[in-house]
Amino acid sequence: MIKATNIFKSYGTLKVLKNVSLTINKGEIISIVGVSGAGKTTLLHILGTLDKPDSGLLEMNGTNIFSLNDKKLAAFRNKNIGFVFQFHHLLPEFTAIENVCIPAFIAGVSKSDAEEKANELLNFLGLSDRINHKPGELSGGEQQRVAVARALINNPAVILADEPSGNLDSATARELHQLFFVLREKFNQTFIIVTHNEELADMADRKLVMSDGNIV
């Protein structure tokens, strides 16, 4: 489903990714681990089309991603990729359901259809009684589940998660980790998870270890 070939990325004189290649199958849960500075987040951002490599090829479902112009790339990202970050990046002035709906609105989905899907996701994630609460009224775990619902709203083929449990206590982190597998079972989505949490990393179908800009 995803194929990255000979990915190089530098920032100035700092070589961050050095000839990285990998393939990921549909429905796989992949964890990426390594010490800080190994290149994990940079690789995740390139796989998520948030950043471009200096050279190399990225294909997703047969599409040559970086051959797309900026407008087509943004549309592809909105439709095919969901993101969950360590800091949930919810908009504080909007309620949970409004935050979840935003990617759907960007994709041109009607308000009624977006809200119906958002309600369904929030119910599935155990947040049915929190849909009209703003982020400041939610616990850390609840905020992160809202962020997961937002990542799922457009039925993306792949979910990219960057330290998704890094801000959560151990019990809430464990719940979030198990949730990814429930979601894979229900929606058959692909998950790529960058984490320092060894328990989560070891739960994945495959654990990729990065060191000094490459997969070892």
Helices and strands as residue ranges (DSSP letters): E 2-11, E 14-24, E 29-33, H 40-47, E 55-60, E 63-64, G 65-67, H 70-80, E 81-85, H 96-106, H 111-124, G 135-137, H 140-152, E 158-162, H 170-187, E 190-194, H 198-203, E 206-211, E 214-215
